[in-house]
Amino acid sequence: VNCAAVPDSLFESEIFGYEKGAFTGAHDRKPGRLELANHGTLFLDEIGDLSMMAQAKLLRVLEDGRFERLGGQKSVQVDFRLISATNRPLEQFVRDERFREDLYYRVNAFAIRLPSLKERPVDIPVLASRFLARYCATNGLPLDSKTFSTEAVTALQTYHWPGNIRELESTVSRA
């Protein structure tokens, strides 16, 4: 679930699901993402973009392992693994009271920090070549029909890439 793309007004119905008649247009019961992830994994991308209200509701599910569908009165038990990602400085958000400290400790049980491209220039030629091959395939060209000159690779490696991999991919596509 891309948390940045789910408006706060739709968070509950998307994550918890809803019962028939819960709101205008709710003609059938719809399971939410939590229910669909039962005995599996739920990936919340851009968790740092959740509103404080959504954070509180998510925390309750993580603590209790149960929730109610929107418009429902029956508790639904769930057992799932949560994986979350963000490009936001959650530690700073906690200090600024923009992210719940208790939720932060729940979702940060095992953190993996992906260094920026600036910190790993050796990966840039590999990624750039992969993006170039993907571009060739998309355009019906042989995968090895386009290559980077030594000068181009050097230029890619010395740039600071504030947009990280997405910016690199876009740059290769434009080139």
C-alpha positions, 0 to 999 in steps of 0.5 A: 500500500502506498500510504502517500497515495491513500487519502486520509478519508479512505484510509480506513476502508482501504486498510480495514475494509468495510461492511455492506451499507457502511456508507453510500456506495458500499453495496458489498462487504470488502476486505481490507488490506489487513485482512488480505495480508492475514498469515502473510505480509503487508508492505506499507510504502511511505509510512512517514506520510500517514496522518496522526489519526491513521498512525493511531489506528495502525498502532492499535492493530499492531498491538491487538492483532485485531480490528473492525471493518468500517461499519462493522461490529465484529472484531477480525483477528489478523496475524501478519508481518509488516514491512514498511518503507519511507524516505522521511526522517522518522526520527526527526518526525518523532521529535517534532511530534509528526510521527507517533513515538510508539508506532515508530518503535513498533515499525523500526524493530529491524531497520535496513538503511539503503545508502544514497547513490552518492554513498555508493558510486560503484553501483551507479554503472550497474544500475544505469546499464540495467535501466538502459537495457530496460529502455532498449527492451521497451523500445524493441531494440536489442538489449546491448544496442546502446552503451555508455561511454567511459566519459558518460559513466564517469559523469554519472558517478560524480553527480550527487543524485539527490533524487537517488535511483528514480533520478538516475533512471529518469536521466538514463531514459532521457539520454 
